[in-house]
């Protein structure tokens, strides 16, 4: 039987570039080579696309784009091509692709951008589609959908660029509605850049201005102090949730450019929770996954307060895939080793490519 032609697209222009490289290297190592032929395509920090034929370790250490065998590549949006166009020595060749796994985090990776290009290409791909990716990346859209489905999130307000001319007045209105402290976040951001905590009006105005330097919309939320819980959701027609994990308190500051650290470093599985609470959180995770039209894969973050109130914090549709990242660790606890997880992601992407969720 002919092998399935799989492409791994990694890198990107977002701040999570290094995390993407680390995840992509692990994904490529884990793909069952007896079943798949792998094509690696990287995107540099400046946005250049390169076909990479070199060793996986070069992706992991960031030296991949210096490989002399790298050459320009284009993911063709024309379904007639159904593949990657490789440009070398003034000539173009087409490498046909059966399925893609995009391993790009942050903007232009988890926001629906590359998913839209893949939709045009007609090539099946693993993970969430354009609309669900965009809705989960944009915190204001996530709030609106979850509010409509009765899934509790922090009280929130949205500030847009149209409010910049009267930002002091807008922040004053918000401070009268939401009690301090308040969490301030760029609406579209896959990491903590531009986020802040405000304890008074002056800090709120300053934090909002900083957040606007990272996006054209800002979400202000009531700050939630609680246990940080994590759930991995996997699947298409019948998505299922992992056991609930807990991020234990730590003094470390998480940096998306520091690949030696991971939020999974401080993950306890399963979290110490009563069975009823544990099951309720898993059910809420799957409900949110379906509500936002997710498919394939998503990491869902919660806060649990001392009084038992559960808040959904965010949904990550392009979670880290290092062995020590939260998502793989949660799935491994279910018995899904990395090679099996990646195989099933690719297999189900092909099987479900014609379905809408």
C-alpha positions as CSV (number, residue, x, y, z in Angstrom):
1,X,0.0,0.0,0.0
2,X,1.3,3.5,-0.9
3,X,2.2,5.7,2.0
4,X,0.1,8.7,2.9
5,X,1.8,12.0,1.9
6,X,1.7,14.2,5.0
7,X,3.0,17.8,5.3
8,X,4.0,19.4,8.6
9,X,3.9,23.2,8.4
10,X,5.7,25.0,11.3
11,X,7.3,28.2,12.4
12,X,5.4,31.4,11.7
13,X,5.7,35.1,12.4
14,X,4.1,35.1,15.9
15,X,5.9,35.3,19.2
16,X,5.3,31.5,19.7
17,X,7.7,30.8,16.8
18,X,10.2,28.8,18.9
19,X,7.5,26.8,20.6
20,X,6.2,25.9,17.1
21,X,9.6,24.6,16.2
22,X,9.8,22.4,19.3
23,X,6.4,21.0,18.7
24,X,6.9,20.4,15.0
25,X,10.2,18.5,15.7
26,X,8.3,16.2,18.1
27,X,5.4,15.7,15.7
28,X,7.8,14.8,12.8
29,X,9.6,12.3,15.1
30,X,6.3,10.8,16.2
31,X,4.6,10.3,12.8
32,X,4.7,6.6,12.0
33,X,7.2,6.4,9.1
34,X,5.9,3.1,7.9
35,X,2.6,4.7,7.1
36,X,3.5,8.3,6.1
37,X,5.9,10.1,3.9
38,X,6.6,13.5,5.6
39,X,7.2,16.8,3.9
40,X,8.4,19.6,6.2
41,X,7.6,23.3,5.3
42,X,8.7,26.0,7.6
43,X,7.8,29.7,7.8
44,X,10.5,32.1,9.0
45,X,9.9,34.9,11.5
46,X,9.8,37.3,8.5
47,X,7.1,35.2,6.8
48,X,9.1,33.4,4.2
49,X,8.0,29.8,3.3
50,X,10.7,27.2,2.8
51,X,10.7,23.5,2.0
52,X,13.0,21.9,4.5
53,X,14.6,18.5,3.6
54,X,17.0,18.4,6.5
55,X,17.3,16.7,9.8
56,X,14.6,17.1,12.4
57,X,17.1,18.2,15.0
58,X,17.7,21.4,13.0
59,X,14.0,22.3,13.4
60,X,14.3,21.7,17.2
61,X,17.4,23.9,17.6
62,X,16.2,26.7,15.2
63,X,18.9,26.3,12.7
64,X,16.6,24.7,10.0
65,X,16.3,27.8,7.8
66,X,20.1,28.0,7.5
67,X,20.2,24.6,5.8
68,X,21.6,25.1,2.2
69,X,19.1,22.7,0.8
70,X,16.1,24.8,1.9
71,X,14.3,26.2,-1.1
72,X,11.2,28.5,-1.6
73,X,7.9,26.8,-1.2
74,X,4.2,27.8,-1.7
75,X,1.1,26.0,-0.4
76,X,-1.0,26.3,-3.6
77,X,-4.6,27.5,-3.0
78,X,-5.5,25.8,-6.3
79,X,-7.2,22.4,-5.6
80,X,-5.9,21.2,-9.0
81,X,-2.3,21.3,-7.6
82,X,-3.4,19.8,-4.2
83,X,0.1,20.2,-2.8
84,X,3.2,22.3,-2.2
85,X,4.9,24.1,-5.1
86,X,8.6,24.0,-4.7
87,X,10.7,26.7,-6.4
88,X,14.3,25.8,-7.2
89,X,16.8,27.1,-9.7
90,X,14.1,29.0,-11.5
91,X,11.9,25.9,-11.9
92,X,8.7,24.9,-10.2
93,X,7.7,21.4,-9.1
94,X,4.6,20.2,-7.3
95,X,4.8,17.8,-4.3
96,X,1.4,16.3,-3.9
97,X,0.0,16.2,-0.3
98,X,-2.8,14.0,1.1
99,X,-3.0,15.7,4.5
100,X,-1.5,18.6,6.5
101,X,-0.9,19.1,10.2
102,X,-0.3,22.8,10.8
103,X,1.9,23.2,13.9
104,X,1.8,27.0,14.1
105,X,0.8,28.8,17.3
106,X,-0.5,32.3,17.7
107,X,-1.4,34.7,14.9
108,X,-1.5,33.3,11.4
109,X,-1.5,29.8,12.8
110,X,-4.2,29.4,15.4
111,X,-6.4,32.3,14.1
112,X,-7.9,30.7,11.0
113,X,-5.5,32.3,8.6
114,X,-3.7,29.1,7.4
115,X,-6.8,27.1,7.8
116,X,-8.5,29.3,5.2
117,X,-5.6,28.8,2.8
118,X,-5.9,25.0,3.4
119,X,-9.6,25.1,2.8
120,X,-9.0,26.7,-0.6
121,X,-6.4,24.1,-1.5
122,X,-8.8,21.3,-0.9
123,X,-6.2,19.4,1.2
124,X,-7.5,17.8,4.4
125,X,-5.8,19.1,7.6
126,X,-5.7,18.2,11.2
127,X,-7.4,20.3,13.8
128,X,-10.0,23.1,13.9
129,X,-11.2,24.9,10.9
130,X,-11.2,28.6,9.9
131,X,-14.2,29.7,11.9
132,X,-13.6,27.8,15.1
133,X,-9.9,28.7,15.1
134,X,-10.8,32.4,14.6
135,X,-13.5,32.3,17.2
136,X,-11.3,30.7,19.8
137,X,-8.4,33.0,19.1
138,X,-10.6,36.1,19.4
139,X,-11.5,36.3,23.1
140,X,-14.5,38.5,22.5
141,X,-16.0,35.9,20.1
142,X,-15.2,33.1,22.6
143,X,-17.1,35.0,25.3
144,X,-20.1,35.7,23.1
145,X,-20.5,32.1,22.0
146,X,-20.0,30.6,25.5
147,X,-22.3,33.2,27.0
148,X,-25.0,32.1,24.5
149,X,-24.5,28.4,25.4
150,X,-24.7,29.1,29.2
151,X,-21.0,28.3,29.8
152,X,-19.7,30.5,32.6
153,X,-16.8,32.9,31.8
154,X,-15.5,35.9,33.7
155,X,-17.6,39.1,33.4
156,X,-16.1,41.0,30.5
157,X,-16.2,44.2,28.4
158,X,-14.8,44.9,24.9
159,X,-12.9,48.0,23.8
160,X,-12.4,48.6,20.1
161,X,-10.2,51.1,18.2
162,X,-13.3,53.3,17.8
163,X,-13.1,53.9,21.5
164,X,-9.5,55.1,21.5
165,X,-10.5,58.8,21.1
166,X,-12.3,58.6,24.5
167,X,-10.4,55.8,26.1
168,X,-10.4,57.5,29.6
169,X,-14.2,57.7,29.5
170,X,-14.6,54.2,28.3
171,X,-12.3,52.8,31.0
172,X,-14.2,54.8,33.6
173,X,-17.5,53.3,32.4
174,X,-16.0,49.8,32.7
175,X,-14.6,50.4,36.2
176,X,-18.1,51.4,37.3
177,X,-19.5,48.1,35.9
178,X,-16.7,45.6,36.8
179,X,-15.0,45.6,40.2
180,X,-11.2,45.7,40.4
181,X,-8.9,43.9,40.0
182,X,-9.4,43.5,36.2
183,X,-7.5,41.4,33.7
184,X,-6.7,43.3,30.4
185,X,-5.9,41.2,27.3
186,X,-5.4,41.8,23.6
187,X,-8.5,40.1,22.0
188,X,-6.3,38.2,19.5
189,X,-3.2,36.8,21.1
190,X,-1.9,33.3,21.7
191,X,0.4,34.3,24.5
192,X,0.7,36.7,27.4
193,X,2.1,39.6,25.4
194,X,0.2,42.8,26.1
195,X,-1.7,41.4,29.0
196,X,-1.9,43.0,32.4
197,X,-3.8,43.3,35.7
198,X,-5.3,46.6,36.8
199,X,-6.2,47.5,40.4
200,X,-7.5,51.0,39.8
201,X,-8.6,53.3,37.0
202,X,-5.1,54.7,36.3
203,X,-3.7,51.2,35.9
204,X,-6.7,50.1,33.7
205,X,-6.1,53.0,31.3
206,X,-2.4,52.2,31.1
207,X,-3.0,48.4,30.6
208,X,-5.5,49.0,27.9
209,X,-3.1,51.2,25.9
210,X,-0.4,48.5,26.2
211,X,-2.9,45.8,25.1
212,X,-3.8,47.9,22.0
213,X,-0.1,47.8,20.9
214,X,-0.7,44.0,20.3
215,X,-4.2,44.0,18.7
216,X,-6.9,46.3,17.6
217,X,-9.4,45.0,20.2
218,X,-9.0,44.7,23.9
219,X,-11.0,42.5,26.3
220,X,-11.3,43.5,29.9
221,X,-12.3,40.8,32.3
222,X,-13.1,40.5,36.0
223,X,-10.0,38.9,37.5
224,X,-10.6,35.4,38.6
225,X,-8.5,33.9,41.4
226,X,-8.8,30.2,41.4
227,X,-7.2,26.8,40.7
228,X,-5.9,26.5,37.1
229,X,-7.3,23.4,35.5
230,X,-6.7,21.9,32.1
231,X,-8.6,19.5,29.9
232,X,-7.6,18.1,26.5
233,X,-10.4,17.4,24.0
234,X,-9.9,15.1,21.0
235,X,-12.1,13.9,18.2
236,X,-14.6,14.8,15.5
237,X,-18.0,13.1,15.5
238,X,-17.7,12.0,19.1
239,X,-15.1,14.2,20.8
240,X,-14.0,13.1,24.3
241,X,-12.2,14.8,27.2
242,X,-9.1,13.8,29.0
243,X,-8.8,13.6,32.8
244,X,-8.6,17.1,34.4
245,X,-5.1,18.3,35.2
246,X,-4.1,21.1,37.4
247,X,-1.3,23.7,36.9
248,X,0.3,23.9,40.3
249,X,1.3,27.3,41.6
250,X,4.9,28.3,40.8
251,X,7.1,31.3,40.9
252,X,8.3,30.8,37.4
253,X,7.3,33.2,34.7
254,X,6.2,31.5,31.5
255,X,7.9,32.8,28.4
256,X,6.6,31.7,24.9
257,X,10.1,32.1,23.4
258,X,11.7,29.9,26.0
259,X,11.3,26.3,24.7
260,X,13.1,24.7,27.7
261,X,10.1,25.6,29.9
262,X,6.5,24.5,29.5
263,X,3.2,25.0,31.3
264,X,3.2,21.2,31.5
265,X,6.2,21.3,33.8
266,X,3.9,22.0,36.7
267,X,0.9,19.8,35.7
268,X,-0.6,17.4,38.1
269,X,-2.8,14.6,36.6
270,X,-5.4,14.0,37.7
271,X,-6.3,17.1,39.7
272,X,-7.4,16.5,43.3
273,X,-11.2,16.9,42.7
274,X,-14.3,15.1,43.8
275,X,-15.6,12.7,41.1
276,X,-18.7,14.8,40.5
277,X,-16.7,18.0,40.0
278,X,-14.2,16.2,37.8
279,X,-16.9,14.8,35.5
280,X,-18.7,18.2,35.4
281,X,-15.5,19.9,34.2
282,X,-14.9,17.3,31.5
283,X,-18.5,17.6,30.3
284,X,-18.2,21.4,30.2
285,X,-15.0,21.1,28.1
286,X,-16.7,18.9,25.5
287,X,-19.8,21.2,25.5
288,X,-17.5,24.2,24.8
289,X,-15.6,22.3,22.1
290,X,-18.8,21.6,20.3
291,X,-20.3,25.1,20.8
292,X,-17.4,26.7,19.1
293,X,-17.3,24.2,16.2
294,X,-14.0,22.7,17.2
295,X,-12.7,19.5,15.7
296,X,-9.7,17.3,16.1
297,X,-7.9,18.9,19.0
298,X,-8.2,21.7,21.6
299,X,-6.8,22.5,25.0
300,X,-9.4,24.1,27.4
301,X,-8.3,26.1,30.4
302,X,-10.5,26.6,33.5
303,X,-10.4,28.5,36.8
304,X,-12.1,26.8,39.8
305,X,-12.9,29.0,42.8
306,X,-13.0,27.9,46.4
307,X,-16.8,28.1,46.4
308,X,-16.9,25.6,43.5
309,X,-17.7,28.1,40.8
310,X,-16.1,27.1,37.5
311,X,-15.0,29.6,34.8
312,X,-13.8,28.7,31.4
313,X,-10.8,30.8,30.7
314,X,-9.8,30.1,27.1
315,X,-9.7,27.5,24.4
316,X,-6.4,26.8,22.5
317,X,-7.0,25.2,19.1
318,X,-3.2,24.8,18.4
319,X,-1.8,23.6,21.7
320,X,1.8,22.9,22.2
321,X,2.8,19.4,21.1
322,X,6.1,18.9,22.9
323,X,6.2,15.7,25.0
324,X,6.1,17.8,28.1
325,X,3.4,20.1,26.9
326,X,0.0,20.1,28.6
327,X,-2.0,18.5,25.8
328,X,0.2,15.5,25.1
329,X,0.7,14.8,28.8
330,X,-3.1,14.8,29.4
331,X,-3.7,12.5,26.4
332,X,-0.9,10.2,27.5
333,X,-2.6,9.8,30.8
334,X,-5.5,8.3,28.8
335,X,-3.1,5.9,27.1
336,X,-2.6,7.8,23.9
337,X,1.1,7.9,23.2
338,X,2.4,10.7,20.9
339,X,2.8,8.5,17.8
340,X,-0.8,7.1,18.2
341,X,-2.2,10.6,18.8
342,X,-0.6,12.1,15.7
343,X,-1.6,9.1,13.6
344,X,-5.2,9.4,14.7
345,X,-5.2,13.2,14.1
346,X,-4.1,12.7,10.5
347,X,-6.3,9.7,9.9
348,X,-9.4,11.4,11.2
349,X,-8.6,14.6,9.3
350,X,-8.7,12.7,6.1
351,X,-11.9,10.8,7.1
352,X,-13.7,13.9,8.1
353,X,-12.5,16.4,5.6
354,X,-15.9,16.7,3.9
355,X,-17.8,17.3,7.1
356,X,-18.7,20.6,8.7
357,X,-19.0,20.9,12.5
